[in-house]
């Protein structure tokens, strides 16, 4: 998923472009209209001057008073041209046209017309004419007046203006992007305390986000308060649940002892059935008591840091089982992403069984592995030199639905049952194999 910062930046950029492009087009349209209107006004003014300069000589031929014409119309290919003609022999042209032909236009008296067309091309010229024509009447004689100006230089200037405007727009957008990026970085930097608290919470260095401190931005404060409330509620519920299970298991030990005494008074047939039922119930009680002793205080959301959490567990096992020696192989900086309490319970049961019933040298290895589909996971392996589990029974225990604590397996039944529940909750894999030269190897694979 795209980051919030990139999403804000993209939306801001799109909005700015949507606003700026119409404004840029409107400015370009306005400049073009203003330029065209200015040139047309000049052409109409020149047309009035040409009409005023027309006169008839003694022979009745029409002529222009050249002294009243500007020098632009006298210079060859100056970019300013005119033509005055009637339907007969009168055809007055500007000297600037030289040998080029002017367009022939038919207009009624009083009508006018404006258009653009390709002008003189060649002779190192590439003109674009803005033309204005009008039907006029001078001394009861009808003429068509055509005046044109080369606007190619103006178009060149407009193109230069467009490129400059686009370059300035890109520069402005780049500057605004840098400013916006800096502002976003400053804004998101205010979330650093929240990130730090979450990291400390994950590693068990704190119990909540300390939302009451007011260190978070106003927009994030309600979220931090709600997370703190949920964490406290979850911790209370988990603690109550585990304490209740431990207390219930502890309180059931005395009634179970009484039931065992009563079962001894029954006849042999009923005594066997009663003893089997009581034995299964006793195992369940011991199982919950064992889980409560291993986990201790609950800390939901915390992850297992091997360098901090594994050595204390190994020290406790060393004091409890002096004859056992656990050799641990793991990376000091490793952090397992699963729940701290679950993994501590898993490791505690595996090592407790190995120390209690196998003793001697016990090998514990924890490292990562990669599957065929390039997915990473964690591999936990505990190998001992104890009596182990026979091959047929190992295969039966690994079948789906088989309960490890329903079999009288010395040193492994109860602990493996707890381990199996935890591994199954994380969609992991539990493997039992024979150790060389003797003993049992238990291998747990947990997805990343």
N, C-alpha and C positions, 0 to 999 in steps of 0.2 A: 504494500500500500504506500502511496506517495506521502511524504512527510507533510505535516501541517504547514511548515515554513515554505516549502516548495509550492504547495497548493495556494497559499495566500499570495505568494509572489506571482504565480501564473495568472490568478484571477485579477490581481491588480494590473498586471501588464495588459491583459486582454481589455479590461475596462478603459485603461488609458489610451490604447490604440483605437478603440471604438469611438472615443470622444475626440481624439486628436485628428484622425483621418478626415471626418466631415469638416472640421474646422479648417484643416489645410486645403481641402478641396474648395470650400467656400471662399477662402482668401485668394486662391488662384483664380477662381471664377470672377471675383470682384476686380482683381487687377486686370484681367483680360478685358472685361467689360469697360472698365475705366479707360484703358488704353485705346480700345476701339472707338469709344465715344469721343475721345480727344482728337484722334486722327480724323474722324468723320467731320467733326466741327471745323477743323482746319481745311479739309477739302471743300466743305460748303462755303467757307469764307473765301477760299481761292476761286471757287465758282462764281461768287458774286463779283469778285474783282475782274474776272474774265468777261462777264456780261457787261460790266461798266466800261471795259476797254474796247468793246466792239463798235464799229462804225462803218459807214458806206463811203466809198470815194466818189469822185465825179462821174465815173462810169457805172456806178451802181453796184460795184463789187464790195463784198464784205471783207473787212480787215481788222487787225488788232493793233492797238497802240503799244508797241513793244516797250516803250518807256515806263508803262504802268505794270509790266510783268516783272516778276521777281527773277533774279539771276538763276534760280534753281531750274526754271523751265528753259533756260538758254544753254545750260551745260549738258553735254551728251551723257546719257545714261546716269542722270543725277538721282534717279529714283522718284522724280516728281514729273507727272505727265498729264497732258490734257488733249482733248480733241473736240472740235465743234463742227458739226455738219448738218446739212439739211438734205432734203431729198433730191436736190438738183446739183449744181456744180460747186457749192460752197463746202470746203473741207479744210478747216484751220487746225493745224497740229502744232504741238510744242516741238522746239528744236531738239529737246532732250531725247525724243524718240529716235532721232536719226533715221536709220533705214528700217526700223522695226514697225510692224503694223499694229495699229490700235484696234481694239474690238469695235465691231459695228453693232450699235444698239438701236432698237426701234422703241420709242416711248411716245405716248400721247402728251400733249402739252399739260404741264402741271404735275405729271406723274414722276416719281423718282424711284430709284433702285439702288440697293447696296449689296455688294457681294465681294468674295475673295477669289482670286484666281492665280494661276502660275504666271509670273511676269517674264521679263527678259531672262533667258537662260543661255549661257555661253559667254564668251569674251570675259571669262573669269567672274561671271555674274550668275547669281541664282536668286532671282527676285521673287517675292510674293506680294502681289498687288492687292491693296484694299481699294476697291473702286466704288465710285458714287456717280450716278448718272441721273439726269433730269431733263424732262422736256420743257423748253422755254420758248417764249415769244418775245421777239425784239422788233419793234416798229412793224407790227402786224406780219412778222415773218417767223415761221416755226423752225426751231433748231433742237438738236439733241446734244446736250453738254455732258462730256465724260471727263472726270478728273480721277487720277489714281496716284497712290503713294506706295512706295516699296516699304513694307513692314517687316522684311526679313531681319534687319538689325534689331527691331523691337522684339521679335520672336526669339532671337538669340539671347537677348537680355532676359526675357521671361524664362527661358530654359535655364539660364544661369541662376536666376532667382529661385526657380524650382529646386535645382540641385542643391543650392545653398540652404534652402529651407529644409529639405529632406536631411541634409547632413547635420544641420543644427537640431532637427527633431531627434535624429538618432543619438546625437551627443547628449541632448537633454534627457532622453529616455535612459541612456547609460548612466548618467549622473543620478537620475532619480532611482534607478535600480540599485546603485551602490548605496545611496542614502537609505532606501527602504531595507536593503539587506542589513545595513548597520543597525537600523532601528529594530528590525526583527531579532537580530542577534542580541541586542541589549535587552529586548523584552523577554526572550527565551532564557537569557542568562539569569533572570530573576527566578527561574524554576530550578536553578542549581541546588538550593537547599532541599527542595522536595526530592530531587534525584539522589542527593546524598543520604537523606533519611531513608529512602526506599532501599538503597544499597546496605545501609546499616541494619535495616529491618531484615533483609534477606540473610545477612550473615549473623543475625542474632545479637548484634551490638546494641539494639534498642527494642522496645516492645511496641512502640507506636510511632506515628509521624509527628507527634508533639504539635498538633494543629493549634492548640491554645496559645502558642507562643506568638502568633500573628506574624510569622516570618515569611508567609507566602503571599503572592499577589491576591488582590481582592477577588479576581475571577476564579482562582484555584482554591481559595480558602474553604468554600463549602465542600469541595471534593475531598480535601485532606481531612476535614472534620468527619465526613461520612465514612472514609476509610478507617479512621481511628475508632469510630463507633462500631463498625463491623468487625474490626480486629479484636476489640475488647469483648464483644459479644461472642465471637467464635472461640476465643481463648477460654472464656468462662464456660461455654457449652462443652468444649472438649475436655476441660479439666473436670467438670462435674460428671461427664459421662465416664471418664476413666476412673475417677475416684469412686463413682458409684459401682462400677464393675469390680474394682478391687475390694471395696467394702463388702459387696455382696458375696464375692468369692471367699473372703475371709470369714464372714459370718456363717457360711454354709459348711465350714470345716467341722464345727462341733456337731450339728445335726447329722452329718455324714458319719462321724465317728459313732454316734449313737445307733444309727441304722446298721452299721457294721456289727456292733455288739448284738443287736437284735437278730441279725441274720445268722449269727453263730448258733442260735437256739433253734433254728428251723431244721427240718429233716434234710438229709444230704442233697436230694434232688432240687428242692426249692432253695436251698442254701447256695448252690452253684449259680443258679439263675440270678438270685439277688446279689451275689458278690460281683458278677459280671456287670450288672447295671450300675452298682455302686462304684466299680472301678472306672467305668467310662465317665461317670459324673465327677469323680475325684480328679480325673485328668483334665476335664474342662475347668474345674476350679483352680487347679495348679497352673493351668495355662494362663488364665487371666491374672492371677497373682504374679506370675513371672513377667508378663507384659508390663504390669504396673511398676514392678521393681526396676526393670531395665530402662524404661522411658523416663520415669520421674515426672518432673514438671513439663507440661506441654508448651510448645511454642509454635503455633501454626504459622505457615508461610516462610519459616526459616529453612535455609539450605544447609547441607552438611559440608563443613570445611574440614578436610582430613587432617590438616596440620594442627587444628585446634581441638577437634572433637574426638579423634581416634586415640591419641596418647592417653587421655584420662581413662578411657575404657580398657585399654591394654594394662594400665597400672592396676586397675581394680581386679582384673582377671589374674594378674600375677600374684596379688595378695591372697586371692581366694584359692588359687591352685598353684602352689609353689613348684610342684613337679612339672608343670607345663611351661613351655617356652614358645612364645608366638613370635615368628619372624615376619614382619610386615614389609611389603614392597609396594610403594605408591609414591606419587609425585606430591611434594610438600605443598605446592600451590593449587592442587586440584580441589575443585568445588563441585560436588554432585548436585544436579538441579532438583532431585526429588526431595520430598519432605524430610526435614532433619530427624524428626521423631521416628518416622517409619524406617529410615535407613539405620538409625542407631539401634532400633529394635531388631532389625534384620541381622546386622553384624553381631549384636550382643548374643542372639540365640545361636548363630552359627559357631561363634567362638566359645560360648559357654558349653555347648554340647561337646565340642572338640576337646576342650580342656578337662571337662569332667570325666569323660569316658574313654578318651584316647591318651591324653597326657603327652609327655615327651615333646618332640619338636613338631610345631604346627606352622604351616606356611600360609600366609595371607597375602594375596596380590590383588591390587585394584588398579586397573588401567582402562584406557579407551580401546574400542575396536570399531571396525567399519564393515558394514554388510555389503552384499553384492550390489545393492541399489544405491550405494554411496551414502547410506545413512549412518550416523555415528551413534554410539551407545557406550555404556559402562559395563565392564566385566569384573565381577567379584568372584574370587576363587579361594576356597578354604580346603586345605588338604591335611589330613592327619595320618597317624600310624596306628590307629586303633583297630578294633575288630571289624569295622565296616558293616556293610549290608550285602547279603547274598544277591547275585545277579537276578534271579527270578523275581525276588521281592522288590528290587530296584525298578525293574520294568513295570511291575504292577503299581507301584507308588506314583509313577510318572503318568499313568493313564488319567484322562480327564474324569473328574468326579471322585477319584479315590482320595480318602482322607488319611493323611499321614499319622494322625493321632489315634486312629482306630486299630493300629497294629502295635504289638508289644515289641518295639524296636529299641533295644537298649541304647540309651544315649542320644537318639536322634528323632524319635517319634514326635514328642511334644514340640521341640525346637523347630523341626522341619515343617510342622503344621502351621506354626506362626509365620515362618518364612514363606511358605507357599501362599498364604493369604496376601501378604504384602506384595510378592512378585506378581500375583494375578491382578492386583489392583492397579499396577502400572503397566499391564500388558507385556510383562517380561517373560523370561524363560528360565526354568529351573532344571538343572541337569545333575544327575548322580552318576558317578563313575568310580571304578576301583583305582586306588592309589598303588604306586609301585614303590617298595615291594609288597606293602600291605596297607590296609586302611581305606579310607573313603575320601573322595574329592567331590566337593559340592560347588557347582558353578552356577552363578546367577548373571543373566544378561538383562540389563535395564535400558530401554530406548532413551535416547537423549531428550 
